[in-house]
């Protein structure tokens, strides 16, 4: 909630319950915190939890919690967090169904936890940062239409300026998020929190995991078989390389087939290029699905110890393959078509400049992928819910439904399990990558990405609230490995934009009419070095620094918290034992 009464984060103490600020749901602990407490007690995560002892810890299989063991023994069907009806409806109205209101970040954090909320905040930041490139892109689109009327090509004198702008925007995008991320860490009390490296359940139960004594902690710990781990990692590397090689082969085969399509069907080169771009877009969608499926299998085969290791290994595989599957066809048309002839077929462009074909290919591929994402994430779920709500049941089906007496909890159990935020990050990073790498080639791209991201914001909210089981609480202080990959993408974008000016566009000739192709490349390389130097200076000055007003507000909250604790936290465990509670639910110690 937006209204805060001051004070900082601190460990909950029951005898100080009247001093804590209530949740936006009107209770001391939010529904998410209540579910977390119940799960902790049922699993007896601590001997002091005093849980109901549903199963003795010693009777659980290695890696299983008590609740997981109950599911394994088929004594319960499943366990999951339930939605809070009133709060969920409020979030649906003010978040999922609203395109004009500001995202209720604090309410989302309270309801879904910091990890999901950090993604929601980042996705909102992406939308905010895209407005300026979108406005500039519309201006560039107008200039392209003017250029077409004058020269028959989209090339125009503003191309170098726009390419430089996109590169600088990418630098600002990353540094701005890092500062905002630090702000959230201070506001949510995450500055000193570190994610615990607990062993994965699948790792502990893997037959190629064994126990041995840790000479430092003097405790037995689980370790992977080093020989098998080495074999699995090498095998995983070759699987990624094989998929990349197969994707490159298919891309080149499709590009070479355009010439044969023109000859056999007698269609124009423009039609062949358009159909080829459609097929390339479909290939990207299929490659992404196949890659995700294969990488999940390979990652499990590698038997990573902690959730962080598993997640980082999977992200790196998907990102590496995604660079090729999503962008190779664009790189080929923009930078390679004039010098490399796949399967002996010449697909070079007139005047050795492929800017018009490049823009058309990017537009077709991106729009095709956006339509696919919209259908899968927004349209199909809505149609399924409308169909389920409007379905008419006959008397027999109504009697069967009444006999089952399905409760709200059971209905929520039939929903899909939320798969985590990494899939959402992967989709957004792939879209932003098109802008960072090829924004100058297609100015309207920033507008299309903006529209896609706005729709995804609400589609993700709808899925979290209505389309999936309520996710269990997870804490997270950053977007993790994705921040590093975005920084890598920024560097690649600087290089790609300058290569576009050197090898694809003739726009630098508007400023240096008499220069040679070698001089054209020299100016582009000089611009690339200047942008990389600017990035290094900007990152050193801005990245990692906490805004002064944020640090001041944090120190004020800490001071207020310490003052309150010093004044009221005088509880003595041996003397002040509460034997019942007052009508308001506060502990009563027999004192006035």
C-alpha positions, 0 to 999 in steps of 0.5 A: 500500500502507498500509505506508510507510517514510518519505521523500518523492517525488523523481525516480528515479535509478538509482544510488540504486535500493536506497534507493527503496521497492518497489511493492506488486507486489514490484518497484522500479517498479510495472507501471503505471510500467513500461508508462509507461516502455516507452511513453515509450521507444517514442514517443521522448518525449525524445532521451535515451530511446534508443528502438528508433526504430521510425519516425523522428519526422520521418516521423510525421504532425503530432500523431501519436506513433510508436505512433499512426503505426504504427497509422495505417500499419497496421503494428501493430493497437493498443497498450495497457497490459496488466494485472498478473495477480497485482495485478489479482486482488488488487484484484478480491478486495479492491476490486471484490468486497468491500463491507466492506473499506476501499477500497485507495486507495494500491494503486489509485493505484499500479495505475491512476494519480492521475487515476482514483484521485482519482475513486475517492477522491471516490466513496468520500468521497461514500458516507461523507458520505451516511450521516448524511443517510441516517439523518436521512432515515429519521427524516424518513420516519417523521415523514412517516408520522405526519403522513399519519396526522394530516393526510393529507399528508407535511408536518410541523414537521420540514421546515424543520429538515431543509431547513436540514440538507441545505443545511448538509450540502451546504456541509460536503460541498464544503469537506470534499472540498477539504481531503481533496483537498489531503491527497491532493495532499501525500501523492502529491507533487502540490502543485507539479505542473501539467498540461501544456497539450499540443496535442490530436492531433485539433486538430493534424490539423484542416484549420482549424488553422494554424501561426504564430510565437509572438513570445514563445517564438520557436517555431512553434505551432498555432492555431485559425482564429479566424473558424471558432472563433467560428462554431463556438462560437456554433453550439454555443451555439444547439445547447445552447439548442435542446436545452434548449427541446426538452426543456422543450417535451416536459416541459410537453407530458407534464404537460399530457397528464395531464389528457387521459389522465384524461378519455380513459381514465377513470383517477384523478389519482394513476394519471395522475401516476404514469404521467406520472412514469414517462414523465418518467423515461424522457425524462430517460434518452433526453435524456441519451443524445441530449445526450451524442451531440450534445455530443461532435459539437459539441465536436469541431466547435469544435476545442479546442486542449488536452485541458483546454479540450476537457474543460471545454467538454464538461463545461459543455455536459453540465452546463447541459443536465443541469440542465434535462433532469434537474430541470426537471420537478421545478422545474415541479411544485414551484414553477410548476404553480400559477402557469403553465398549459402549453398552457392546461391547469391542473395546479395542486395542491390548496391550491396546495401540491404537496408530495405530488405532488413527492415521488412524482415525485422517487421515481419518476424517481430509482428509474427512473434508478437501475434503468437505471444498475444494469442498464447498468453492473452487470447486463448486464456480469455476464450477458455474462461469465457467458454467455461463460463458460458457452457450450458450443462445438462441435468446429468452434468449438473447433478454430477457437479453437485455431487462432487461439491467442488470447493473454491480450494479444489477449483484453484488446485485445478489451475496450472502451477506458475512456472516462475519469472525466468520465462517472462524475463526471457521473452522480454529480453528477446524483444528488447534485444531486437531494439538494442541490436537493430533499432536503427534498421526499423524505427517503428520497432520501439512502438511495436515493443511498447505495445507488446510490453503493455499488453504483457503487463496485464496478461501476466497479471491476469495469469498470476491472479486468475490463470494459475495457482497462487505462487508460493512466497519467494524472496529476491533482491534483484533480477539476477543473471538477466541484468548481466545478460542485458549488459552484454546485449548493450555492448552487442547493440553498440557494435551492431548499430555501428556495423549497420552504419558501416555495412548496411546503410549509406547514411554516413555519406550524407555527412561525408559525401566523398569518402571511400568505403574504408573511410565509411567503416573507419567512421563507424568504428570510431563511433563504436569506440566512443560509445563504448568509452561513454558506457564505461564512464557512465557505468563507473559514475552511475551504476551501483550508487544509491540515490541520496534521497533513498539513502536518507529515507532509509536511515530515517526509517532505521532510526525510527525503528531503533528508537521504538525498539529501544523504548518498548522492547523490554520483554523478558522471556523468563518473567513476561510470559503471556498466559492469554490474549486480550479481545484485540488479540494482543498478548496479556502479561497480567500487568497494566 
